[in-house]
Amino acid sequence: MSNRSTTTLAALLLLLGASQAMAQGRPQPTQEELAAKRDAQFEAPWFKANDWTADYDIARQRAKETGKLILAYFLPSYFN
């Protein structure tokens, strides 16, 4: 994953996690906790069984080459 994609993904996760945590009165998860949950999802059998990518730049290139759309799937389990 490129540094820009990683930074963007981490920022989105942090913002979404912060807003949900504040709404539910829970403490905000640390960046390390969010990264660990993300990495656990990447190791899940359903993720590995397909040709998924979490790298936006790679997804754009594949979409351009194949003429397909990009499916963005956000997992709320990052925040539980």
C-alpha positions as CSV (number, residue, x, y, z in Angstrom):
1,M,0.0,0.0,0.0
2,S,1.4,3.4,-0.9
3,N,2.1,5.9,1.8
4,R,-0.5,8.3,0.5
5,S,-3.2,5.5,0.4
6,T,-2.2,4.4,3.9
7,T,-2.3,7.9,5.3
8,T,-5.7,8.6,3.7
9,L,-7.1,5.3,4.9
10,A,-5.8,5.9,8.4
11,A,-7.2,9.4,8.5
12,L,-10.6,8.2,7.4
13,L,-10.6,5.5,10.0
14,L,-9.5,7.9,12.7
15,L,-12.2,10.4,11.8
16,L,-15.0,7.8,11.5
17,G,-13.9,6.1,14.7
18,A,-13.7,9.4,16.6
19,S,-17.2,10.5,15.5
20,Q,-18.8,7.1,16.5
21,A,-16.9,6.9,19.8
22,M,-18.0,10.4,20.7
23,A,-21.6,9.6,19.8
24,Q,-21.6,6.5,21.9
25,G,-19.6,7.9,24.8
26,R,-16.8,5.5,24.4
27,P,-13.1,6.5,24.4
28,Q,-11.6,7.1,21.0
29,P,-9.5,4.1,19.7
30,T,-5.9,4.7,19.2
31,Q,-4.4,4.7,15.7
32,E,-2.6,1.5,16.6
33,E,-5.9,-0.2,17.6
34,L,-7.5,0.8,14.4
35,A,-4.5,-0.4,12.4
36,A,-4.6,-3.8,14.2
37,K,-8.3,-4.2,13.4
38,R,-7.7,-3.2,9.8
39,D,-4.9,-5.7,9.5
40,A,-7.0,-8.4,11.1
41,Q,-9.6,-7.8,8.4
42,F,-7.0,-8.1,5.7
43,E,-6.0,-11.5,7.0
44,A,-9.6,-12.8,7.1
45,P,-10.4,-15.7,4.8
46,W,-13.1,-13.8,2.9
47,F,-10.6,-11.0,2.1
48,K,-7.8,-13.4,1.0
49,A,-10.1,-15.6,-1.0
50,N,-10.6,-12.8,-3.6
51,D,-8.5,-10.4,-5.5
52,W,-9.2,-7.5,-3.2
53,T,-7.0,-4.5,-2.6
54,A,-7.0,-1.8,0.0
55,D,-4.7,0.4,-2.2
56,Y,-6.8,3.1,-3.9
57,D,-4.1,3.7,-6.6
58,I,-4.0,0.0,-7.5
59,A,-7.8,-0.2,-7.5
60,R,-8.0,2.8,-9.9
61,Q,-5.4,1.2,-12.2
62,R,-7.3,-2.1,-12.3
63,A,-10.6,-0.3,-12.9
64,K,-9.1,1.6,-15.8
65,E,-7.6,-1.6,-17.3
66,T,-10.7,-3.6,-17.0
67,G,-13.4,-1.0,-17.5
68,K,-15.0,-1.9,-14.2
69,L,-16.2,0.3,-11.3
70,I,-14.5,0.4,-7.9
71,L,-16.4,-1.0,-5.0
72,A,-15.5,0.6,-1.7
73,Y,-16.5,-1.5,1.3
74,F,-16.2,0.1,4.7
75,L,-16.4,-2.2,7.7
76,P,-18.1,-0.8,10.9
77,S,-16.3,-3.6,12.8
78,Y,-13.2,-1.3,12.9
79,F,-15.0,0.8,15.5
80,N,-16.5,-1.9,17.8
